[in-house]
Amino acid sequence: MEKRVAIVGAGLSGLLACKYTASKGFNPIVFEAQDQVGGLWNKTIETTRLQNAKEFFQFSDFPWSSSVEDIFPRNTQLLEYLQSYAEKFELLNYIKFNSKVISIEYVGQSLEEMQSWEMWGGAGKAFGSKGKWSLKVVDTKDDSIKEYVAEFVVLCIGRFSGLADIPEFPPGCGPDVFSGKVLHSMDYAAMDNASAAQLIKGKKIAVIGSAKSAIDIAFECANANGNDNPCTVIQRTVHWMLPDPHPWGVGFGFLCFSRFSELLVHKPGEGFFSSVVATMLSPLRWAMSKFVESYLRWKLPLKKYDLIPKESFVQEASSCQIFFLPENFFDKVEDGSIVFRKSQQFSFCKEGLILDGEDNPLKADIVILATGYKGDEKLKNIFASPTFQNWIAGSPTSVIPLYR
């Protein structure tokens, strides 16, 4: 068997998979829809930075250059880092750029036999199967389609790109009745910096969302327009926001993302021992959470702007809902450049948006939907077989254990 490995995506995970498989004597080929490595980091807004300190976000065999002095590198610096990594280990020779995988199909064993395929659980030999994978790949430049065959496939397509999660609206209440422009944060991030700056300049902008993308976009709008045209952030659920990665000289990572802190939280599918430990340590979990929450209430004017989350800090941290604020973010809130509004539901009208319990519309020129992505559906749709799609995601009986 040739042991050909098809890797979908040339982001951080794709580069790692390529380097590893090549070093083991396999024959990898990487399909990347864009024209350079970097994946999601090729499409970010101008102010995007790493959420992790660089010493915790680097390849073990390729440290950051000493020329990068920022603790939290900018998106452009990270792209340069990934490009340098690919060049250092000669990974570019394996990558086919402008090549988008549109379909993956398994050929060989019957689908019924694969229901008990031991590799679903991460056991068995990677090349023990008798079948092969057939991949249809479209050239994004000329729309031509080619078919490739591999004995093994590694999907590195990510969850936070590609397929936007757009809210559904009743007839007459959607973006079609709005006289302004509506776009998803994915589309805004895909714009070059100059075009994005031109789009938001002098406009009344409403951002729908509660997570990092919504806050970063609001901050950019506030920098561009000030309080002459304040940016309104409409939230359904408030999350904990962190102003400082080293509040007491110790990183939040050591407090919330260590092996010990993982013991404090109940996890899906946990064993008896893990369950007992998490239960016994629940008082410590509560104390740790209250300590951080008290600090954030003191550091930030959360109560003043009704931004205190209902969930505990530890609970939000364990489900990856916390994020770092842009520097001096609340200065923009204090001077009126950013306005927070809460609403469980919203709909469009000609002038802008109708929020829950309000008669007067919120006037806007542009509405940006920072409403996330359909990561499971994106993964599911890449498979040609409906049976395979149900095994992967979207069904209570899915046999593939997807992370989170």
C-alpha positions in Angstrom: 0.0 0.0 0.0 1.3 3.4 -0.9 0.3 5.0 2.4 -0.8 8.3 0.7 -2.1 10.8 3.2 -4.5 13.6 2.2 -4.5 16.6 4.5 -7.2 19.2 4.2 -6.1 22.6 5.3 -2.8 24.3 5.7 -3.4 26.2 8.9 -1.5 25.4 12.1 -2.9 21.9 12.5 -2.4 21.1 8.8 1.2 22.1 8.9 1.8 19.9 11.9 0.1 17.0 10.3 2.2 17.4 7.1 5.5 17.6 9.0 4.7 14.6 11.1 3.5 12.3 8.3 6.4 13.3 6.0 8.9 12.5 8.8 7.3 9.1 9.2 7.9 8.2 5.6 4.4 8.7 4.3 3.5 10.6 1.2 1.3 13.6 2.3 -0.4 16.0 0.0 -2.0 19.1 1.6 -5.0 20.8 -0.1 -5.4 24.5 0.8 -8.2 26.7 -0.6 -6.2 29.9 -0.1 -3.0 31.0 -1.8 -0.8 30.8 1.4 -0.5 28.9 4.7 -2.2 30.2 7.8 -5.8 29.1 7.5 -8.1 31.2 9.7 -5.3 33.7 10.3 -5.4 34.8 6.7 -8.8 36.4 7.3 -8.8 38.4 10.5 -9.5 42.0 11.3 -6.7 44.6 11.6 -6.6 44.6 15.5 -6.7 40.8 15.9 -4.0 39.5 18.2 -3.2 36.1 19.8 -5.2 35.3 22.9 -2.2 33.3 24.3 1.2 34.6 25.2 3.7 33.7 22.4 5.8 31.4 24.6 2.7 29.2 25.0 1.7 29.4 21.3 4.7 28.1 19.4 6.0 24.9 17.8 8.3 23.1 20.2 11.0 22.9 17.6 10.6 26.4 16.2 10.6 29.3 18.7 9.5 32.8 17.8 12.0 35.1 16.3 13.7 37.5 18.8 12.5 40.4 16.5 8.9 39.7 17.7 8.8 41.7 21.0 5.0 41.7 21.5 3.8 39.3 24.2 0.6 38.8 22.2 1.7 38.9 18.5 -0.5 40.5 15.8 -2.1 38.5 13.1 0.5 39.5 10.5 3.3 38.4 12.8 1.6 35.0 13.3 1.2 34.6 9.5 4.9 35.3 9.1 5.8 32.8 11.8 3.7 30.0 10.1 5.2 30.8 6.7 8.7 30.6 8.2 7.8 27.3 9.8 6.6 25.9 6.5 9.8 27.1 4.8 12.1 25.9 7.5 10.8 22.3 7.3 10.3 22.3 3.5 6.5 21.8 3.8 5.5 24.0 0.9 6.6 21.2 -1.5 3.6 19.1 -0.2 1.0 21.8 -0.4 -1.4 22.5 -3.3 -2.7 26.0 -2.9 -5.9 27.4 -4.4 -7.3 23.8 -4.0 -10.6 23.4 -2.2 -11.8 20.0 -1.2 -15.5 19.8 -2.0 -16.2 16.1 -1.5 -14.7 13.2 0.4 -16.0 9.6 -0.2 -14.8 6.3 1.2 -14.5 3.5 -1.4 -13.9 -0.1 -0.5 -15.7 -1.6 2.5 -19.4 -1.3 2.8 -20.8 1.4 5.0 -22.4 -1.2 7.3 -19.0 -2.7 8.0 -17.5 0.7 8.8 -20.1 1.2 11.6 -17.9 -1.0 13.8 -14.6 0.4 12.3 -12.2 0.4 15.3 -10.4 3.5 14.0 -13.4 5.7 15.0 -12.2 5.3 18.6 -8.6 6.1 17.7 -7.6 2.4 18.0 -6.2 0.0 15.4 -3.8 0.6 12.6 -4.1 3.8 10.5 -3.6 1.9 7.3 -5.4 -1.3 8.3 -8.4 -0.7 6.1 -8.9 -2.3 2.7 -10.5 0.8 1.2 -9.4 4.2 0.0 -10.6 7.8 0.2 -11.6 9.6 -3.0 -11.3 13.4 -2.8 -12.8 15.9 -5.3 -10.8 19.1 -5.4 -11.7 22.3 -7.2 -9.1 24.8 -8.4 -10.3 28.1 -7.1 -8.7 30.0 -10.0 -10.2 28.2 -13.0 -13.0 26.1 -11.3 -11.6 22.9 -12.8 -12.1 19.7 -10.7 -9.6 16.9 -10.1 -10.0 13.7 -8.2 -7.3 12.3 -5.8 -7.0 9.0 -4.0 -5.5 8.5 -0.6 -5.3 5.7 2.0 -5.7 8.1 4.9 -7.3 11.5 5.4 -6.6 14.2 8.0 -9.1 17.0 8.3 -7.7 20.3 9.5 -10.4 22.6 8.4 -11.2 24.3 11.7 -14.5 25.2 13.3 -14.4 29.0 13.1 -14.5 29.7 9.4 -16.2 28.8 6.2 -19.8 28.3 7.1 -21.4 31.2 8.9 -24.2 30.8 11.4 -26.9 33.2 10.2 -30.0 33.6 12.3 -33.3 32.8 10.6 -36.1 35.3 10.5 -39.9 35.2 9.8 -41.0 36.5 6.4 -40.8 40.3 6.3 -38.5 40.5 9.3 -35.1 39.6 7.7 -32.3 41.5 6.1 -34.2 41.8 2.9 -36.4 44.6 4.4 -33.4 46.5 5.7 -32.3 49.5 3.6 -28.7 49.2 4.8 -26.0 46.6 4.5 -25.8 43.3 6.4 -22.8 41.1 6.6 -21.3 38.4 8.8 -18.1 38.9 10.7 -16.5 36.3 8.5 -17.1 38.6 5.5 -15.8 41.6 7.3 -12.7 39.8 8.4 -12.0 38.7 4.8 -11.8 42.3 3.6 -8.4 44.0 3.4 -7.8 46.5 6.1 -8.3 49.6 3.8 -11.6 48.3 2.4 -12.9 47.5 5.9 -11.9 50.9 7.2 -13.7 52.6 4.3 -16.8 50.5 4.9 -17.3 51.5 8.5 -16.1 55.1 8.4 -18.9 57.6 9.2 -21.6 54.8 9.5 -24.0 53.9 12.2 -23.1 50.3 13.0 -24.8 47.6 15.0 -22.9 44.5 15.9 -24.8 41.3 16.9 -22.9 39.1 19.2 -21.3 38.6 22.6 -17.9 36.9 21.9 -14.4 38.0 20.8 -15.3 38.9 17.2 -18.1 41.2 18.2 -16.0 43.0 20.7 -13.0 43.5 18.4 -15.2 44.7 15.5 -17.0 47.2 17.9 -13.6 48.5 19.0 -12.5 49.1 15.4 -15.8 50.9 14.7 -15.3 53.0 17.8 -11.8 54.0 16.7 -13.0 54.9 13.3 -16.1 56.9 14.3 -15.9 58.0 17.9 -19.1 59.0 19.7 -20.4 60.9 16.7 -21.6 57.6 15.3 -21.4 55.2 18.3 -21.3 51.4 17.6 -24.1 49.5 19.3 -23.3 45.9 20.5 -26.5 43.8 20.9 -26.0 40.9 23.2 -28.1 37.9 24.2 -25.6 36.4 26.6 -22.9 38.2 28.4 -19.5 36.6 28.8 -16.6 37.3 31.2 -14.1 39.7 29.6 -10.4 39.9 30.7 -8.6 43.2 30.7 -5.1 42.0 31.6 -3.5 38.6 30.9 -1.2 38.9 34.0 -3.4 40.6 36.7 -1.2 39.6 39.6 2.0 38.9 37.8 0.7 35.4 37.0 -1.0 34.5 33.8 -4.6 33.5 33.7 -3.5 30.3 32.0 -1.8 29.0 35.1 -5.0 29.7 37.1 -7.6 28.3 34.7 -5.9 26.1 32.1 -3.4 24.0 34.1 -3.8 20.2 34.6 -4.9 20.9 38.2 -7.6 23.3 37.2 -8.9 20.7 34.7 -9.6 18.4 37.7 -12.0 21.0 39.1 -14.5 20.7 36.3 -16.9 17.8 35.5 -16.4 16.6 31.9 -18.6 14.7 29.5 -17.9 10.9 29.7 -15.7 11.3 32.8 -14.9 8.2 34.8 -15.8 7.6 38.4 -12.5 8.8 39.8 -12.6 12.1 37.9 -16.2 12.6 39.0 -15.3 12.1 42.6 -12.3 14.4 42.4 -14.3 17.2 40.7 -17.1 16.9 43.4 -14.6 17.0 46.3 -12.8 20.0 44.8 -16.1 21.9 44.2 -15.5 24.3 47.2 -12.1 25.2 45.7 -13.7 25.7 42.3 -16.3 28.0 43.8 -13.7 30.0 45.7 -11.4 30.4 42.7 -14.3 31.5 40.5 -15.5 34.1 43.1 -12.0 35.4 43.5 -11.5 36.1 39.8 -15.1 37.5 39.4 -14.5 39.9 42.3 -11.3 41.1 40.7 -13.0 41.7 37.3 -15.9 43.5 39.0 -13.4 45.8 40.7 -11.2 46.3 37.6 -14.0 46.9 35.0 -17.3 48.8 35.2 -19.3 45.7 34.6 -22.2 46.5 37.0 -22.5 50.1 35.6 -23.1 48.7 32.1 -25.1 45.6 33.1 -22.3 43.3 31.8 -22.1 40.8 34.7 -22.5 37.3 33.3 -24.9 34.8 34.8 -22.4 31.9 34.5 -19.5 31.5 36.9 -16.0 32.4 35.6 -14.7 28.8 36.0 -17.7 27.5 34.0 -17.2 29.9 31.2 -13.4 29.3 31.2 -13.9 25.5 30.9 -16.2 26.0 27.9 -13.9 28.5 26.2 -16.2 31.5 26.5 -13.8 34.0 28.1 -11.7 36.4 26.0 -9.2 39.3 26.4 -10.4 42.8 25.7 -8.6 45.1 23.3 -6.4 47.6 25.2 -8.4 50.6 26.6 -11.6 49.0 25.4 -13.7 50.5 28.2 -12.4 54.0 27.5 -14.5 53.7 24.3 -17.5 52.6 26.4 -17.1 55.4 28.9 -16.9 58.1 26.2 -20.0 56.7 24.4 -18.3 55.4 21.3 -19.5 51.9 22.2 -23.1 51.2 23.5 -24.2 47.8 24.9 -27.8 46.7 24.5 -29.4 43.4 25.6 -32.0 41.6 23.5 -33.0 37.9 23.3 -34.5 38.4 19.9 -34.2 41.0 17.1 -35.7 41.6 13.7 -35.0 43.9 10.8 -37.0 46.9 9.6 -36.2 49.4 6.9 -34.4 51.8 9.3 -32.5 49.2 11.2 -33.3 46.7 14.0 -36.3 46.1 16.3 -35.2 44.8 19.7 -37.2 42.9 22.3 -39.6 45.1 24.2 -38.8 48.3 22.3 -41.2 50.1 20.0 -38.7 52.5 18.3 -36.2 50.9 15.9 -32.5 51.1 16.4 -31.3 53.0 13.4 -28.3 51.6 11.6 -26.5 51.8 8.2 -24.6 48.5 8.6 -25.4 45.4 10.7 -22.6 43.0 11.3 -23.6 39.5 12.5 -20.9 38.2 14.8 -23.0 35.1 15.4 -20.4 32.4 15.0 -20.0 29.4 12.7 -21.7 26.0 12.0 -18.6 24.0 12.7 -20.3 20.6 12.9 -22.2 21.2 9.7 -19.1 22.4 7.9 -17.4 19.1 8.8 -20.4 17.0 7.9 -20.9 18.6 4.5 -17.5 17.7 3.3 -18.5 14.0 3.1 -20.5 12.7 0.1 -22.4 9.9 1.8 -25.4 10.9 3.9 -24.8 7.9 6.1 -21.3 9.2 6.7 -22.6 12.6 7.5 -24.8 11.2 10.2 -21.9 9.3 11.7 -19.8 12.4 11.8 -22.2 15.0 13.2 -25.8 16.1 13.6 -27.2 13.0 15.1 -27.6 11.8 18.7 -26.2 8.5 17.5 -23.1 9.9 15.9 -20.2 7.5 16.4 -17.4 10.1 16.0 -16.4 11.8 19.3 -15.9 15.4 18.2 -13.9 17.7 20.5 -16.3 19.9 22.5 
